Amino acid sequence: MNITELVSTDNIALNVDVASKKKALEYASELLAQSRTDIVPAEIFDCLISRERLGSTGVGKGIAIPHCRLQGNQETLVAMLRLQQGIDFDSIDGKPVDILFAMVVPEDAGETHLKALAQLARMFSDESILTQLHEASDAAEICQILNQGVSAD
C-alpha cells in the first residue's frame, strides 16, 4: 500500500489551532470520520487515545503519527494536520509537534499497517520534505510533496 494513494486534499487541514495533544487528536478524529457514515469521530478518538496510552506516537522532529486499529473499520483512513504552533506530544526527542499524520486501519491490517508506518517514518526523516511540508501554502501542495517523498523512497 502506498500511503499517498489514501491522502487527498479533503483530509488535509492546515493552520489548525489547537493547544493540546487531546485537542489535536479530537480534530484528527473529526477529519478521519468526515467521509464515513458508519464511524463516529468519538470511536476514532477513543482508539487513538488508547494507542497513545501505550506510548507516544511523536516520532521526533515535530512529527507525530497517531495510529490505531479500529474494530469494525474495513478501510485505511488517513488525515494530515499542520498546526499553527507546536504542542507537547511526549515525543521521543521532547520537541513540540506541529505536523500530525493520523491513520486508522482495519483491525486485521497486519503487516500492511506496519509497512505504511515505516514508509511515513522514512519520508519524515528527510529534512527537505519537512521543510517543504512546513512551507506549503495549501493542501494540494502537501499532496504533491507527499507523493514526491514516497517516490524518492
Stockholm file with secondary structure:
# STOCKHOLM 1.0

chainA/1-153         MNITELVSTDNIALNVDVASKKKALEYASELLAQSRTDIVPAEIFDCLISRERLGSTGVGKGIAIPHCRLQGNQETLVAMLRLQQGIDFDSIDGKPVDILFAMVVPEDAGETHLKALAQLARMFSDESILTQLHEASDAAEICQILNQGVSAD
#=GR chainA/1-153 SS CCGGGGCCGGGEEEEECCCSHHHHHHHHHHHHHTTCSSCCHHHHHHHHHHHHHHSCCEEETTEECCEEEETTCCSCEEEEEEEEEEECCCCTTCCCEEEEEEEEEETTCTHHHHHHHHHHHHHHTCHHHHHHHHHCCSHHHHHHHHHHHHHHC
#=GC SS_cons         CCGGGGCCGGGEEEEECCCSHHHHHHHHHHHHHTTCSSCCHHHHHHHHHHHHHHSCCEEETTEECCEEEETTCCSCEEEEEEEEEEECCCCTTCCCEEEEEEEEEETTCTHHHHHHHHHHHHHHTCHHHHHHHHHCCSHHHHHHHHHHHHHHC
//
